[in-house]
Amino acid sequence: MLLVPGGDPMRRAGAIVILVILAVVFPVAGQTPNEELQRRIAAAEGSQQPDVLIRAASAARLLGDFDAAEDLLERATTSLDQVEDSWISEMIFQAIASGRGVDGMQRAFRRVRERIRMTPQEIAVVMSDYPSLLRGGEYDEMILSFRPDHPDSLYRCDCLPEKAWVHRVAGRRHDSRRLWGELVSAWDRNPLKFDDPDRQAEWQGQYARNLARSGRSADARAALAKAMSMPVSDDARPAVQRRWAQAYAELGEVERAVELLEPLITSSTLVTVNSLSTRYTWEPVRNTLAFQEMLARHR
């Protein structure tokens, strides 16, 4: 959702209309030439920039091509969603990277929620990506109320990882392992398949990590061995290697986790001293001597 300056959040359809007014500047007098309108439409070919797409939609509307205008508005809406998601992540990443800790992450997310009206499921997804935000229990009741047959569609969700994190952060390890177990059992029945080898390798690392979270240690080690044998591009390797390290951390094999993490700290990746000190995924090994010595080497 977007905000009208000085006003309350509005539904995206209304926000798009406002963006059209703000972004599309027409001459004070006279009609925009058809050639200029066609140029604006052509400029949107392959573009993912919301302002370019909105200008093109307006141009198509003025030319009477309402099907094209509708398609361009749909593309603009998708682009706005992507910008929103990226902004949310970047706000939280900035708090982590700059050393503001969990309190800083929570302040950043409160600021996000002042700007964007998020559904319960959208909030839950953020909690799953950044479970440190669950500290304090503010979202526990909401997330634990999710179920597939909930009468309110906004709460109709299995949301197994999100629920598992709620229990884990609250210290209810048994409940957390049970839910991770339900998730990996579903993956056992229907393994995810990707055409992109990098995405497949990352998923295999996540599968191994979640097996470890469910308490299936032997299966986790077998899945991790498979993950680490899969081809990965140089560009994708840091993200995939971080998944391997997460799996080792869940298995309590801190030296192997450190071996994988240390090269990532010195390059431009999500792995930094501050992220390792803050993000909940490293909680199983954070206070071990080997992990603390690694952090000290890079402070």
Salt bridges, closest charged atoms under 4 A:
GLU36 OE2 - ARG39 NH2 2.76
GLU36 OE2 - ARG40 NE 2.91
ASP81 OD1 - ARG12 NH1 2.93
GLU84 OE2 - ARG12 NH2 2.79
ASP103 OD1 - ARG135 NH2 2.66
ASP149 OD1 - ARG147 NE 2.81
ASP175 OD1 - ARG178 NH2 3.98
GLU182 OE2 - ARG178 NH1 3.31
ASP188 OD2 - ARG216 NH1 2.98
GLU202 OE2 - ARG243 NE 3.04
ASP219 OD2 - ARG216 NE 2.96
GLU250 OE1 - ARG168 NH1 3.04
GLU250 OE2 - ARG213 NE 3.09
GLU253 OE2 - ARG221 NE 2.82
GLU259 OE1 - ARG256 NE 3.65
GLU262 OE2 - ARG297 NE 2.78
GLU262 OE2 - HIS298 NE2 2.76
GLU283 OE1 - ARG168 NH2 3.60
GLU283 OE2 - ARG173 NH2 2.87
